[in-house]
Amino acid sequence: MGISTSTLYEWKKKYSEFSEALKRGKEIIDREVENALLKRALGYEYEEITQERIIRKDVKGDPMTDLHEKELDMLKKYQAFLKRKNK
């Protein structure tokens, strides 16, 4: 915000509307983090698309870009991570 911590605390004490706005913003972020943690704990799938340069060239001699699509299961990915970590 471009202010010192002491100024922030002073404004929070002095201006109740400012303090309430900060609390509302924090509640939203807290809920988003909570939902993200729950989603990760329960597992979910998503599709990832990556672009990679490959060695082949097109007719003009320009490098070709190859698209790869794969579906990832985050629960399986996280479980595999835990197995490696706990060895």
C-alpha positions as CSV (number, residue, x, y, z in Angstrom):
1,M,0.0,0.0,0.0
2,G,3.0,2.3,0.3
3,I,2.6,3.1,4.0
4,S,4.3,1.9,7.1
5,T,2.9,-0.7,9.4
6,S,2.4,1.8,12.2
7,T,0.4,4.0,9.8
8,L,-1.8,1.1,8.9
9,Y,-2.5,0.3,12.5
10,E,-3.2,3.9,13.3
11,W,-5.7,4.2,10.4
12,K,-7.4,1.0,11.6
13,K,-7.9,2.5,15.1
14,K,-8.9,5.9,13.8
15,Y,-11.2,4.9,10.9
16,S,-13.7,2.1,11.7
17,E,-14.9,1.9,8.1
18,F,-11.3,1.3,6.9
19,S,-10.9,-1.4,9.6
20,E,-14.1,-3.1,8.6
21,A,-13.2,-3.0,4.9
22,L,-9.9,-4.8,5.7
23,K,-11.8,-7.4,7.7
24,R,-14.2,-8.1,4.9
25,G,-11.3,-8.4,2.5
26,K,-9.5,-10.8,4.8
27,E,-12.7,-13.0,5.2
28,I,-13.0,-13.4,1.5
29,I,-9.3,-14.4,1.1
30,D,-9.6,-16.8,4.1
31,R,-12.6,-18.5,2.5
32,E,-10.8,-18.8,-0.8
33,V,-7.8,-20.4,0.9
34,E,-10.0,-22.7,2.9
35,N,-11.8,-23.8,-0.2
36,A,-8.5,-24.4,-2.1
37,L,-7.2,-26.5,0.8
38,L,-10.4,-28.6,0.9
39,K,-10.3,-29.1,-2.8
40,R,-6.7,-30.3,-2.7
41,A,-7.4,-32.6,0.3
42,L,-10.4,-34.2,-1.5
43,G,-8.6,-34.4,-4.8
44,Y,-9.7,-33.1,-8.2
45,E,-8.9,-33.6,-11.9
46,Y,-7.9,-31.0,-14.4
47,E,-6.7,-30.9,-18.0
48,E,-3.3,-29.3,-18.7
49,I,-2.3,-28.1,-22.1
50,T,1.3,-27.3,-22.8
51,Q,3.2,-26.0,-25.9
52,E,6.6,-27.4,-26.6
53,R,9.1,-26.6,-29.3
54,I,10.1,-29.7,-31.3
55,I,13.1,-30.3,-33.4
56,R,11.1,-30.7,-36.7
57,K,10.5,-27.7,-38.9
58,D,7.6,-26.9,-41.1
59,V,7.9,-26.4,-44.9
60,K,9.2,-22.8,-44.5
61,G,11.9,-24.0,-42.1
62,D,10.3,-22.6,-38.9
63,P,10.3,-24.6,-35.7
64,M,7.0,-26.4,-35.1
65,T,5.0,-26.0,-31.9
66,D,3.4,-29.2,-30.6
67,L,0.4,-29.1,-28.2
68,H,0.1,-31.7,-25.5
69,E,-3.1,-32.4,-23.5
70,K,-3.2,-34.5,-20.5
71,E,-5.7,-35.0,-17.6
72,L,-4.1,-34.8,-14.2
73,D,-5.6,-36.3,-11.0
74,M,-4.4,-34.1,-8.1
75,L,-5.3,-36.6,-5.4
76,K,-3.2,-39.3,-7.0
77,K,-0.4,-36.8,-7.6
78,Y,-0.5,-35.7,-3.9
79,Q,-0.6,-39.2,-2.6
80,A,2.5,-40.1,-4.7
81,F,4.3,-37.0,-3.3
82,L,3.5,-38.2,0.2
83,K,4.8,-41.7,-0.5
84,R,8.1,-40.3,-1.8
85,K,8.4,-37.9,1.1
86,N,7.7,-40.5,3.8
87,K,10.3,-43.0,2.5
